[in-house]
Amino acid sequence: MLDGAPRLAAMKVPRLNRTPVEWVDLYTRQSLMAMFWLNVGVLLLGATPIGAKNAPAMAALVLIALVMIGVGTWALRAVCSAWPDGQATPAKPVLTMCVASAACAGLSMVLPTDPQHAGLAMVWAAMSWSLTGLRDRRHLGLLLVVMTAAAAVTTRSVPVTLVALGGALFLGFTVHISLWLLELVRRLDQSRDTEAALAVAEERLRFSRDVHDVLGRHLSTIAVRAELAAALARRGDPSAAETMLEVRATAHDALREARELARGYRATDLDQELRGARSLLAAAGISTVTEVDDLPFRWHEPAAWVVREAVTNVLRHSTATEVEIGWRDGVLSVSNNGAASPTPEQRSSSGVGLLGLTERLAPLGSVVSTSMRGDRWTLAVTMPVADTADGKTLARA
């Protein structure tokens, strides 16, 4: 008993832990099965008076009902399973159902009039429920033609044939709409999962861009000031200790911004970025000229992104002695001298930052471009003054 109880519980748990989509799938399939069995069962029940008059005919009807229910259940299950993703028509169950239906219809034809009609009605109901759910329109059309022709041959009555065709179309529509709704639920569930995956991917991309911005700038600052401190220390200059304290302060700033980034509320300020850029470039012996007083306030945060990326690239990939940051005619530009043709490694490392910057600015209507004339490299970003972007739009970007 002690061993059997856990085994029994393990068998029941999966049935209770279905997802909502799995419950809808189960309900749809079982409803179609139940309606199929109910239709054939009702027709057989309506034929029970025949048993009092003709026992062999009643036995034949019971046999027809059992065959149709057994083979039809297999065929209906296969048709339902073939709906997702437009799978091919399940040939074996469908052909088996057609052969079984033909055999049962032939058996019905040798019975007296009343049992004959009951047998043909059960075959017609089983065929209509189990096969008219075929998704392939060619196969469905062929099936309806065959069923209509068979009804015309066996009944020899135009009204009965038309009623049989209309009933088959109605039952087929019922099965089709049920399976279509099931597929719609599946697709909605898949789209929800896809949307969640895309949201995660977008957040990872945003986080990677911010990490690149934060660590790139601060690591460049630490590298430049550490080199300066080393040079001062070799000369015995006492200001080397002060420079190392600045390196430590920069490391603490990087740690603080990394924590804010992890919490998701790190803000970017243009004035702060410009002050940091001037200080960093001055430590590297690079003069800085800034003319961005007329820059509209709503573009301050995107401009801070541009300044951060451009200054990082200047320190990494140039021997610049001067940098100009200017705003003119809706274009923010950062240019420097001392640029050289980048190596493949430099092109790869700088391209990541520029690509991220382009992706962040694109939703705001900005276009990022770079140019090089001689040894002067320029990063230009269009920031239309007439743009309708507001603070909320910039924050989302």
WOURMO-V918166 format. One record per residue. N is the residue number from 1. RES is the residue in one letter. PHI is phi in degrees with one decimal (999 if undefined). OMEGA is omega in whole degrees, -180 to 180 (999 if undefined). BURIAL is + if it has 16 or more other ideal C-beta (glycine too) atoms within 10 Angstrom, else -. Layout:
BEGIN
N:RES:PHI:OMEGA:BURIAL + N:RES:PHI:OMEGA:BURIAL
END
This chain:
BEGIN
1:M:999:-179:- + 2:L:-66.0:179:- + 3:D:-77.5:-176:- + 4:G:-74.8:-176:- + 5:A:-63.3:178:- + 6:P:-62.1:-180:- + 7:R:-65.8:178:- + 8:L:-64.9:179:- + 9:A:-64.7:180:- + 10:A:-65.6:178:- + 11:M:-74.9:-175:- + 12:K:-89.2:-174:- + 13:V:-58.5:-179:- + 14:P:-57.8:-179:- + 15:R:-71.4:-179:- + 16:L:-92.4:-176:- + 17:N:-101.8:177:- + 18:R:-72.4:174:- + 19:T:-77.6:178:- + 20:P:-55.2:179:- + 21:V:-65.0:178:- + 22:E:-65.3:177:- + 23:W:-67.0:177:- + 24:V:-63.3:178:+ + 25:D:-60.7:179:+ + 26:L:-62.8:-180:- + 27:Y:-63.0:-178:- + 28:T:-63.6:-178:+ + 29:R:-62.6:-178:+ + 30:Q:-67.6:177:- + 31:S:-65.3:178:- + 32:L:-63.5:178:+ + 33:M:-62.9:-178:+ + 34:A:-64.1:179:- + 35:M:-66.0:178:+ + 36:F:-63.8:180:+ + 37:W:-63.0:-178:+ + 38:L:-64.9:-179:- + 39:N:-62.7:180:+ + 40:V:-65.2:-180:+ + 41:G:-64.2:179:- + 42:V:-64.8:178:- + 43:L:-63.9:177:+ + 44:L:-67.3:179:+ + 45:L:-64.1:178:- + 46:G:-67.4:-180:- + 47:A:-92.8:-178:+ + 48:T:-60.7:177:- + 49:P:-60.0:180:- + 50:I:-65.6:-178:+ + 51:G:-61.9:180:- + 52:A:-70.5:-177:- + 53:K:-101.0:-173:- + 54:N:-145.9:-178:+ + 55:A:-62.9:178:- + 56:P:-60.5:179:- + 57:A:-65.5:178:+ + 58:M:-65.2:178:+ + 59:A:-62.9:178:- + 60:A:-64.8:179:+ + 61:L:-66.2:177:+ + 62:V:-61.6:178:- + 63:L:-62.4:178:- + 64:I:-60.4:-180:+ + 65:A:-62.3:-179:+ + 66:L:-64.3:179:- + 67:V:-63.6:-179:+ + 68:M:-64.7:179:+ + 69:I:-67.2:-178:+ + 70:G:-64.8:-178:- + 71:V:-70.1:-180:+ + 72:G:-64.8:177:+ + 73:T:-63.1:177:+ + 74:W:-61.8:-179:+ + 75:A:-66.3:-179:+ + 76:L:-63.9:178:+ + 77:R:-62.2:180:+ + 78:A:-66.9:179:+ + 79:V:-64.4:179:+ + 80:C:-64.8:-178:+ + 81:S:-70.4:-178:- + 82:A:-83.5:-177:+ + 83:W:-70.9:-176:+ + 84:P:-58.1:175:- + 85:D:60.5:175:- + 86:G:61.2:-179:- + 87:Q:-67.7:-179:- + 88:A:-67.3:178:- + 89:T:-61.7:179:+ + 90:P:-69.5:-171:+ + 91:A:-64.6:-173:- + 92:K:-61.4:179:- + 93:P:-62.6:-178:+ + 94:V:-66.2:180:+ + 95:L:-65.4:178:- + 96:T:-62.3:179:+ + 97:M:-64.7:179:+ + 98:C:-63.7:179:+ + 99:V:-65.4:179:- + 100:A:-63.1:179:+ + 101:S:-65.5:178:+ + 102:A:-63.3:179:- + 103:A:-65.1:-180:- + 104:C:-68.1:176:+ + 105:A:-64.6:177:+ + 106:G:-63.3:177:- + 107:L:-63.7:180:+ + 108:S:-64.0:-176:+ + 109:M:-65.3:-179:- + 110:V:-89.1:-180:- + 111:L:-86.3:175:+ + 112:P:-60.4:-170:- + 113:T:-56.7:-176:- + 114:D:-64.8:176:- + 115:P:-60.9:179:+ + 116:Q:-62.4:179:+ + 117:H:-63.3:179:+ + 118:A:-64.7:179:+ + 119:G:-64.7:179:+ + 120:L:-64.7:179:+ + 121:A:-64.6:178:+ + 122:M:-67.2:178:+ + 123:V:-63.5:-180:+ + 124:W:-62.2:-179:+ + 125:A:-63.8:-180:+ + 126:A:-65.1:178:+ + 127:M:-63.7:-177:+ + 128:S:-63.7:-178:+ + 129:W:-74.4:-170:+ + 130:S:-84.7:-171:+ + 131:L:-115.2:-178:+ + 132:T:-74.8:174:+ + 133:G:-87.4:180:+ + 134:L:-58.2:-177:+ + 135:R:-82.6:180:+ + 136:D:-69.9:-175:- + 137:R:-65.9:179:- + 138:R:-64.6:180:- + 139:H:-66.6:179:- + 140:L:-65.3:178:+ + 141:G:-61.9:178:- + 142:L:-61.9:179:- + 143:L:-62.4:-179:+ + 144:L:-65.7:177:+ + 145:V:-63.8:-179:- + 146:V:-64.8:-180:- + 147:M:-65.2:179:+ + 148:T:-64.8:179:- + 149:A:-63.2:180:- + 150:A:-64.8:179:+ + 151:A:-65.3:179:+ + 152:A:-66.0:-178:+ + 153:V:-71.2:-174:- + 154:T:-78.6:-177:+ + 155:T:-97.5:-177:+ + 156:R:54.5:-179:- + 157:S:-138.4:-180:- + 158:V:-64.9:179:- + 159:P:-58.8:180:- + 160:V:-64.2:179:- + 161:T:-63.8:179:+ + 162:L:-66.4:177:- + 163:V:-63.9:179:- + 164:A:-62.8:179:+ + 165:L:-65.0:179:+ + 166:G:-63.0:178:- + 167:G:-64.0:179:- + 168:A:-64.3:178:+ + 169:L:-64.4:179:- + 170:F:-65.1:179:- + 171:L:-65.3:178:+ + 172:G:-62.8:177:+ + 173:F:-62.5:180:- + 174:T:-61.4:180:+ + 175:V:-65.7:-178:+ + 176:H:-62.2:-177:+ + 177:I:-67.0:178:- + 178:S:-66.4:-180:+ + 179:L:-70.3:177:+ + 180:W:-65.3:178:- + 181:L:-64.0:177:- + 182:L:-62.9:179:+ + 183:E:-65.1:178:+ + 184:L:-62.0:178:- + 185:V:-62.4:179:- + 186:R:-60.5:-177:+ + 187:R:-65.7:177:- + 188:L:-63.6:178:- + 189:D:-65.5:178:- + 190:Q:-65.0:180:- + 191:S:-66.0:177:- + 192:R:-64.6:177:- + 193:D:-63.4:179:- + 194:T:-64.7:179:- + 195:E:-62.7:178:- + 196:A:-64.4:179:- + 197:A:-64.3:178:- + 198:L:-66.2:178:- + 199:A:-64.0:178:- + 200:V:-64.1:180:- + 201:A:-62.7:179:- + 202:E:-65.0:179:- + 203:E:-66.5:177:- + 204:R:-63.8:178:- + 205:L:-64.4:178:- + 206:R:-61.1:-179:+ + 207:F:-63.9:-180:- + 208:S:-64.6:177:- + 209:R:-63.7:-179:+ + 210:D:-66.8:177:+ + 211:V:-61.8:178:- + 212:H:-60.9:-179:+ + 213:D:-63.8:-175:+ + 214:V:-66.1:-176:+ + 215:L:-68.7:-180:- + 216:G:-60.1:-178:+ + 217:R:-66.7:-176:+ + 218:H:-68.0:178:+ + 219:L:-67.0:175:+ + 220:S:-63.4:178:+ + 221:T:-61.6:-180:+ + 222:I:-62.2:-178:+ + 223:A:-64.8:-178:- + 224:V:-65.1:-177:+ + 225:R:-71.9:176:+ + 226:A:-66.4:176:- + 227:E:-62.9:178:- + 228:L:-63.5:180:+ + 229:A:-63.5:179:+ + 230:A:-63.5:179:- + 231:A:-64.4:179:- + 232:L:-66.5:-180:+ + 233:A:-65.8:179:- + 234:R:-64.3:179:- + 235:R:-85.9:-178:- + 236:G:76.4:-180:- + 237:D:-76.4:-179:- + 238:P:-65.7:179:- + 239:S:-72.8:178:- + 240:A:-61.5:180:+ + 241:A:-64.8:178:- + 242:E:-64.1:178:- + 243:T:-64.5:178:+ + 244:M:-65.7:175:+ + 245:L:-64.3:176:- + 246:E:-66.1:176:+ + 247:V:-61.5:178:+ + 248:R:-62.6:179:- + 249:A:-63.4:178:- + 250:T:-63.9:178:+ + 251:A:-62.5:178:- + 252:H:-65.2:177:- + 253:D:-62.2:179:- + 254:A:-62.3:179:+ + 255:L:-64.0:180:- + 256:R:-63.0:-179:- + 257:E:-67.4:177:+ + 258:A:-64.1:178:+ + 259:R:-66.9:177:- + 260:E:-63.4:177:- + 261:L:-62.7:179:+ + 262:A:-65.0:178:- + 263:R:-79.7:173:- + 264:G:92.4:-179:- + 265:Y:-129.6:177:- + 266:R:-73.5:179:- + 267:A:-101.5:180:- + 268:T:-115.3:-176:+ + 269:D:-114.2:-176:- + 270:L:-67.3:-179:+ + 271:D:-59.8:178:- + 272:Q:-64.2:179:- + 273:E:-65.3:180:+ + 274:L:-66.5:177:+ + 275:R:-61.8:179:- + 276:G:-64.3:180:+ + 277:A:-65.3:180:+ + 278:R:-62.0:-179:+ + 279:S:-66.1:-179:- + 280:L:-66.5:-179:+ + 281:L:-68.0:178:+ + 282:A:-63.8:178:- + 283:A:-63.4:179:+ + 284:A:-91.6:179:+ + 285:G:77.8:-178:- + 286:I:-114.3:177:+ + 287:S:-81.0:-176:- + 288:T:-130.0:175:+ + 289:V:-122.0:-179:- + 290:T:-122.1:177:+ + 291:E:-138.6:-178:- + 292:V:-129.6:-176:+ + 293:D:-63.7:-176:- + 294:D:-90.9:-179:- + 295:L:-65.6:180:+ + 296:P:-56.8:-174:- + 297:F:-60.6:-176:- + 298:R:-66.9:179:+ + 299:W:-98.7:-177:+ + 300:H:-63.2:-178:+ + 301:E:-66.1:175:+ + 302:P:-59.5:178:+ + 303:A:-64.2:177:+ + 304:A:-63.4:177:+ + 305:W:-60.7:-178:+ + 306:V:-64.2:-179:+ + 307:V:-60.8:-179:+ + 308:R:-60.5:-178:+ + 309:E:-66.6:-177:+ + 310:A:-66.0:-179:+ + 311:V:-65.3:177:+ + 312:T:-59.4:180:+ + 313:N:-68.5:178:+ + 314:V:-60.4:-178:+ + 315:L:-69.0:-176:+ + 316:R:-83.4:-165:+ + 317:H:-124.3:-179:+ + 318:S:-145.7:172:+ + 319:T:-116.3:-172:- + 320:A:-66.0:172:+ + 321:T:-118.4:178:- + 322:E:-150.4:179:- + 323:V:-133.3:177:+ + 324:E:-119.1:177:+ + 325:I:-118.4:-175:+ + 326:G:-139.4:178:- + 327:W:-126.0:-178:+ + 328:R:-154.2:175:- + 329:D:53.0:176:- + 330:G:76.1:-180:- + 331:V:-128.4:173:- + 332:L:-96.4:-177:+ + 333:S:-127.8:174:+ + 334:V:-128.9:-177:+ + 335:S:-127.9:179:+ + 336:N:-151.3:174:+ + 337:N:-92.0:177:+ + 338:G:72.9:179:+ + 339:A:-83.2:178:+ + 340:A:-132.8:178:- + 341:S:-59.2:-175:- + 342:P:-71.2:173:+ + 343:T:-76.0:178:- + 344:P:-55.4:180:- + 345:E:-67.0:178:- + 346:Q:-66.1:179:- + 347:R:-61.8:-180:- + 348:S:-68.7:-176:- + 349:S:-71.3:-180:+ + 350:S:-74.7:-178:+ + 351:G:-64.2:179:- + 352:V:-63.2:-180:- + 353:G:-66.1:180:+ + 354:L:-66.4:177:- + 355:L:-63.9:177:- + 356:G:-62.4:178:+ + 357:L:-63.4:178:+ + 358:T:-61.0:-179:- + 359:E:-66.4:-179:- + 360:R:-72.8:-176:+ + 361:L:-87.7:-177:+ + 362:A:-57.1:179:- + 363:P:-62.6:-180:- + 364:L:-91.5:-179:+ + 365:G:85.2:-179:- + 366:S:-91.1:178:+ + 367:V:-122.7:-180:- + 368:V:-99.0:178:+ + 369:S:-141.0:177:- + 370:T:-129.5:178:- + 371:S:-149.0:-180:- + 372:M:-143.2:177:- + 373:R:-123.6:-175:- + 374:G:64.7:178:- + 375:D:-104.1:-178:- + 376:R:-107.0:-177:+ + 377:W:-109.5:-177:+ + 378:T:-131.6:171:+ + 379:L:-106.9:-177:+ + 380:A:-119.8:180:+ + 381:V:-131.0:177:+ + 382:T:-77.3:178:+ + 383:M:-133.2:-173:+ + 384:P:-57.1:179:- + 385:V:-66.6:-178:- + 386:A:-84.5:-178:- + 387:D:-64.4:-177:+ + 388:T:-92.0:-179:- + 389:A:-62.4:178:+ + 390:D:-114.7:-178:- + 391:G:-60.0:-180:- + 392:K:-65.7:180:- + 393:T:-63.6:180:- + 394:L:-63.7:-180:+ + 395:A:-65.4:179:- + 396:R:-65.4:-179:- + 397:A:-67.0:999:+
END
